[in-house]
Amino acid sequence: MSILPITKADVIESITKLEEMKKQVSSSNLTQTNPSLNLAEWINGIPLIYYPYGLQAAAIRFKNSLQENAKIHAMIEDVIETCHNGIVSWERSSNVQPILIEGKDDYIKTKERWGMLKEYFEANHVDYREMLSIEGNILSKLINLIYLLDYSTIFLAILNKTDPSPVASIDFIKNRTTKS
């Protein structure tokens, strides 16, 4: 009996779909068909990542990878909360860029919120990007989104002439926490 409700079939599916995703996003495909590269080329401000509840892990990972690899500020917010309070911030112009992480089979109320948010953005000339999950089980969706979005953070770092490897600021904090 496993702790997580994930079956062997779920794991096999996620690996199979990851192999397919690899062909699209790897550095051997530096064309306009690469969704990771396209996203990286679009980002030139502060990403604000919107997500549905079930894909929160991918959104958090994307934010953290943007900060660590590309060394830029990034924020996340649940799409439901966005449609309550967060949308108000779009009444003023800024250098924030919305990225919508959407699930292929989001709950109907979540799909309605996505539609409203996109309608608002379009009516107010807010440029945004959509990153759609693949079809499949939740493990496949999360793993593939994380892979696709991680690649975009590395591409973004390279495009900005930033080495994604060193993390001097993290080392700074670690050195001080080990002394205390």
N, C-alpha and C positions, 0 to 999 in steps of 0.2 A: 504494500500500500504506500502510495507516495503522499508527500505533504502537499504538493501543488496539484491542482486538477489538470495536469498536462499528461497526455498519453504519449507512448512511443511514436504513434502515427503523427501526432502534432510535431514532435521533434524532427521526424523524417521530412515532413512537409516543409517545415521552416528551413531546413538545410537545402532541400531541393530548390525552393524559391529564392534562397540566398545565392545559390549558384547562378540563377537567372539574373538576379539583380547585379551581381558582380560584373557581368558582361556590359551592363548599361553604364555603371558609375565608375569603373576603374580608370586609372590613368592611361590605359591603352585605348580609351575612347575619348579623345579630346575634341569631340564634335558637338554640334547643337542637339544631338540626340541624348546627351548625357545630362540627366536632371540635376545631379549634384553640381556639376560645373555651371549649368544655367543659373541655379540659385545663387551660387557664389558670385557670379558675375553681376547679378542684380543687387546684391547687398552692398550698400555704401553708406548706411546710416546705422541706427540702433534697431536691431530686430526685436519685434514684439511678437512672440510666438503664442498663437491661440490654439487650444487643443480641446478635444472632448475628454470627459473624465477617464474613459478606458485607455486613452493614449497618453496619459499624464507622464508616464515613465519616459517615453520617447521625447516629449517636450522638455522635461528636466534635463535629460542627457544632452539634447541639442543645445540648450542654453549653456550648460556647463562646458561643452566642447567648443562652442563659439568663444567663450571666455578664455579657456585654456589654450586652444590651438590658434585661433585668430587674434586673440588678445583684444577683444572688443567687448563693450557692454552689451547685454542682452537681457530681455525680460520675458516672463511667461504669464499667461492668464487663461483660466478656464473660459470657454466660449459662453457658457451660461451667465457667468458673472460679468463678462464683457458686455452682454446685452442688457445688463442692469445698470452698472455704474461705469464700467470701463469705456463704453462708447462715448461718454461725455468728453473725454480727453481729445477726441478727434475733431472737436469744434474749433480747435486751434491748430495751426500748422506747426509742424515739427520735422525733425529728421528721423523720426521713428518709422520703421517699415514693418507693416503687418505681414506675418507668415501664418497661414492657416493650415494646421495639420488635421486633416479630415480622415475619418474612417470610412471605408467603403460601405459599411453597414451600420452607420451611426443610428442611434435611437431617433425616432421620428421627430421628437421635440428638438433634438439637437440639430437635425437637418433643417428644421424650420428656422432655428437661430442662425445657422450658417447662411441661409438664404437672405434673412433680414440684414445680417452684417454685410454681406457682399453688396446687397442693394444700397445700403447706406454708403459704403465706400465708393461705389460707382457714381451715385448721385452727387457725392462731394469730392470727386476726383482724387481719391486716395488710392494710390497704386499698391497692390497687394499681390502675394503669391500664394498659390494653393499647393500643398504637398499631400497627395492622396495615398492612403495605405493600399497595400495590395489586397486582393481577396484571399481569404483563408482564415485559419484559426488565429486567436489573439497572439500566440507566441510568434507565428509567422509575421503578423502585422508589425509587432513591436521590433523584432529582430531586423526586419527589412527596413523599416523606417530609421532605426538607429544607424544602420549601415549606410544608407543613402545620405542621411543628414550629417553623419560623421565625416564622410568624404567631402561634403560641401564645406565643412569648416577647415579642412586641410587645403582644399582648393582656394578658399578665401584667404587663408594665411599666405599662400604662395602668391596669389594675385596682388596682395598688399605688401609683398616682399618682407614677410614676417616669418621667422623660423618657428614652426609650431612646437618644436621640441623643448627648448628651455622654459622653465617656469621659475624664474628668479624670485618672484614675489611669494610663491608657495614655499620655496626654500627659506626665504626670509622668516616666514611665520613658523615653519617647522623648527628652524634653528632656535627660535626663542621659546617654543613650547617644550622642547626637550631639556632646556636649561632650568625650567621652573619645576 
